[in-house]
Amino acid sequence: MKENRCAACGLIKLNRELMKFVSLPTGEFALDFKQTMPLKGVYVCAEKKCIKEAADKRLFNKAFGFDVDTGASDAVLKHVEDVYERYVYSLLRNGRGGGKVVSSAMLKDVNVISRAKYSLISGDVGDDNKSKILHLCGKYNIEYCFFKTKNDYYKNVEGKYRAAYFVLENSLAGKIKNTVDTLRQINNGSA
Ligand SMILES: [Zn+2]
């Protein structure tokens, strides 16, 4: 398995524990989320501390060996967050199309909900819906997280306001959970 050194803290880690940043041919600085772009990458821990340090101290440029306009560290963090969120939404959309993700509209269908492996509950869900959803999660042993708002789901997953999504398939649930967890880890890291 491939390893690289974090440009900020200097620790060597597996690539999957690091984020790879590239300078696109257009000159734009971007996260190579899947680490598949055939471009020289600069690796940084998936932590706010290392991302901020790399941007603030111009360590990205040093590691690239050429000058790249990375923007302020807050902009880099925002970009990373956007990329991770877009990935979660794309997994939810594709899962919905493939029948592996259902929305809270299916709450009453026990045959469906009892198969759920993971739930994303919108952060602004009303108290009534929230207690219903949390009750089901407890009853069927469904792991859950609070992720974004009903309006975010409306805009990015489907054109209806939804309180929550339930992921029915194990591998998809694992992918979504990992992505959300990494996003949390990046955001919670000390500034
Ligand atoms: Zn680091």
Residues whose N, C-alpha, C, O or C-beta is under 5 A from the ligand:
A	BS01	ZN	C6 A8 C9 G10 C45 C50
